[in-house]
Amino acid sequence: MPTSIIPVQPIGRFAPSPTGELHLGSLTTALASFCHIKSLGGKWLLRIEDTDTERCDRQFTEQILIDLEALELHWDGDVIYQSERIDIYNDYLSSALRPLTYGCQCSRKDLEQYWAQEIPDKTYEEINQVQPPRQRYPRCCVKADLNRQQHKLRIQLPDYSIGFNDGIQGLQWNNPQQTLGDMVVSRQDGMINYILAASLDDGLQQITHIMRGLDILPMTTAQISIMHAARLPAIDHWYHLPLICHPDGQKLSKQNLAQPIDTRDPSQLIAVALQLLQQPAVDKDTPTNMLKQAIAQWDNTPLQGKQQLHLPK
């Protein structure tokens, strides 16, 4: 008799950074990832990406949880806090990822001086506009064998093109070494880089479907590389959502002072977010009933190939 194959349950996640409250852009990401994974019969996990101790704040974390509950976007299982998992990330840096990482003592001033010599007719700011320094690190320390505990750590990303199919943006090819270079994955003070923590946690949580903002797309091949090097299961399906923008094209973001969502009328918020995501209209009802209808008719097709979704004027 043929061996039966047990299907793997789809697992998605929403992973906000508590550097501010949820705004309409982050709400659409949460709603899209929730409706999509639930339309597949999967689990929706919540992970708080709070490794940046300088910018993250516990009060923002608490407000994010309150807002998601008000919208009845109920997550499965326990909330994961990255700030409580630093030892896990460091274990990977000292084991599976150790051959790819090295200590680095280069400061911003060192890199300014380096590029001033390499391109004397351009200012450091002009160089950054073409290719930010983190994308152009000249690998000064790669063979220096510096003490790993006393310096920042960089990871050597592969210097070849990696391809993956994005369910919204289509086929993607990118060379992570040319795009990001040798990224800093751990600062000298021990702070863990976002993409390292996200890569390890996505593997450890057995995430199968990732739906997130288009601004993270350039880091995806780096994540694929890190997960492979760490011997963690690969992501089966990628989806990078168009960015929510003002009518003038400016991205809606915390940096641009996007207003926090007001959950006093959660049903209206859900209706607005679904309209932005170009989903079929749902009946105005309780959040639970609206979400059930949105899940039943979820469709990625209207989003495919789009890079921006604009707020109404």
N, C-alpha and C positions, 0 to 999 in steps of 0.2 A: 504494500500500500504506500502511496506517496506521503511524504511527511507534510503535515499541515504547517503553514506559516502563520504565526500569531502576529496580527497587525500591530504596529507600534502606534500608540495613541499620540496624536499631535500635541505638542506642548509649545505654547507661545509665552511671551512675557512683556510686561511694561516695566521700564527701568528708568524712572526719573531721577535727576540729580536735584537734591533739595537746596539749590542756590536761590530759590525764590518760589513763589506759589505757582500753581498751574495756571496757564493762560490758554487762550483759545487754540493756539498751535499745539501745545502739549496735550490738551483735551482731545483734539482730533486724532492724534497719534494713539492715545489710550483707547479711544472709542473704536478706531479702525482695527487695532490689534485684537481688542476684545471680540468684536463682532466677527472678524475673520476667523479666529481660532475656534470660536464657539460654533460657527457655521460648519466647521469640520469635525465637530464633536470632541474638541480637544480641551486641554486645561490651559488656564490663563494665570500665570504666576506674576507676583509683584516683587520687584527687587529695588531697593533704595541704593542708588550709586553715590555714596557719601564718603568716598576716599579723600576728596579734596577738603581737608579740615579747615582750610582758610576761608573757603567760600560757602560751604554747606552749613546749615543751621538746623538744629533739632525742631525749632518751631515751624520751619517750612515742611519738614517731614510730617509732623503731626497734622498740618493743614492739608497736605496732599492726601493723607489717609481719610481725613474728614470729608474732603471734596469727593473722592472716589466713592465713599459710602453714601453720600447724599445723592450721587448720580446712579446709585445701585449697580456700579461696576464692581462686582464682588469677585475677588481673586480666590484662587484655589490654594490651599495649604497656608503655611506661615510666610510672613514677610521676611525676606532676606535683606540684611544690612551689610553692605560691603565693609563698613568700618569695623565690623566684628570678625572679618575674615582675612585680616592682614597677614596673619601667620600662614594661612593657606597659600597666599600669593608668594610670600617669601620662600616657602618650601619648594614651590615650582621653580623659582628663580635659582635656587641652590641645587636643584636636581635635574629635572628634564630639560629646563631651559638654560642651564648653566653653560653648556658649550657655545651657545649663541650670544651670551651676554658678557660685558666687560665694564670695568670701572672707567669713569671719565671725569677729568678735572677741569674741563674747558668751561669757562664762564662766558656770559654774554659779552663782556668786555674783550675776552680773548678772541671770540668769533668776530667781533667788530674789527679788531686789529687785523685779523687774518684776511677778511674780505676787503679791508681798505688797501691791503697790499696786493691782493689778487686783482681787484677792480678799482684802481685808484681814482678813476674819474666819476665814480658813483658813490653816493652816500649809502650808509647802512640801510636807511629807510627805503631808498630806491631799489636796492638789492632785494629787500624783503617783499616789495611789491611784485617782483618777478618770481621769486622762489624763496619762501620763508626759510630762516636758518635751520629749522628742524628738518627741512627737506633737503638740506645741502650740507649736513654735517661732514666736514672734511676728514673724519676718521683719524684725527690726530692721536687718539689714545688707544686705538684698537690693539696695538702690540705693546702697550706700556706696562701691562700686568700690574695695575694699581690695586690697592686694597679695596675689596668689594664693599666692606662695611663702612669705609670712610669716604666713599665717593658715590656719586650718582651712577646708576647702571644704564647702559644702552644695550639694545638688542639688535643683532644683525639680521635684517630682513632679506629674503631671497632676491637676487638680481635677475629675475626672469618674469615674464608675463603670466599672470594667473587669470583664468576665465571662470565666470559663473553666470548663471542665468538668473536675472532679477525678474520676479513676477510682475513688476510694474514698469521698471525702466528698461527691460530687455537684456540682451546679452552684453556682458561687461568684461573688458580686459584691462588689466592694470599691472604694472611692475612696482611692487611695494618699495623696493630699494630706490628706484628712481623717483617715486612720489614722496616717500617719507624718510628715506635714508635709515640710518641707525637711530631709531627712536629712543628717547629716555623712557624707561619703564619703571624706574624707582629713583626718586630724588635723593639727595644727600641726607635730607631729614627723614627719609623713610616713606614719604608719601608715594603711593602707588599710582601709576598712570592709568587713566580711564580705560584705554583700549586693552591693556593687559588684564585688568580686573574683569572687564566685560567678557573677554575671550575665555578666560578660565571658568568664570561662573556659567556662561552659556553652555560650555561643555559639561561641567559638573552637574548642572541642573537638567541636562539632557534635552535642551531646547531643540526643537525640530524646525520651527518656523519663526523667523525674525521679521517683524514689521516695524520700521522706525523711520525717522526723517531722512530726507535726501542729503542733508548736510553731513551725515555719517558715512555716506557711500565711499568717499575716497579712502576710508580706513578699513574697508571690508576685506581687501586682499591681505592686509596686515593681520587682521583677525583670523582669516583662514590659515595663514602661515603659522601664527602662534598656536592655534588649536592643534594643528598637525604636529608641530614640534613637541607640544605637551602631551601628545598621544591621547587626545580627547576626541569624542565623536564629532564628526562634521555636521554642520547645519545643512538640513535637507533643502530648505526653501528660504530665499531671501526676498524681501519686499522693501523698497525705499520709497516712502510716500513723498509726493510733491510738497514743497514748503508752502505754508500759509503766509501770504504776503499782503501788505497794504496795497491800495490801488496804484501807488507810485512804484511798486516793485520791491520796497524794503521789507525784508523778512520780519515776521512777527516773532519777537524773541525777548528774553529777559534783558539782554544787552540793549535792546531798543525800547526798553521800558514798556513792554506789553502789559496791559492791565490784567490783574488776576481775575479769574472767573468768579462770578457771583452765583452761588448754588441755591439762592432763595427760590428760584424757579428752575429746577433741574430739568423738567420736561422741555422747556423752551431751549435750554442749552443743548440738549441732545438733538432737538430738531435743527438748530442752527448748524451744529457740527456735522450732522448727516447731510445737510444741504451743501455745506462746503466740500464734503467728500463725494459729492455728486451721486449720492445714493437715492433710490426711490423714496418718495415721501412716506412717512409713517403716520398713523393716526395719533393725534394729540391725546395722551393718556398718562398713566403713571409711568415713571421711568422703566420699571420692570417690563410692562407690556410693550412699551415702545422699543426696548432693546430686543425683546423676543421677536418682534416684527422685523426689526433691522437685521437681526441674525438670519432670519429665514430668507431674506431677500438680498443678503450681502453679495456684492459684485465688484471685483477689482477692475473690470473692463473700462469703466469711464475714467479711471485714473491712469491707465497705461500710456506711457510715453510723455506724460506731463511732468514738468519740473516745478511749476508754481500753481497755486490755487489762490485766487484773489478775493479779499474781503469786499463786500459791496461798498460803493462810495456813499 
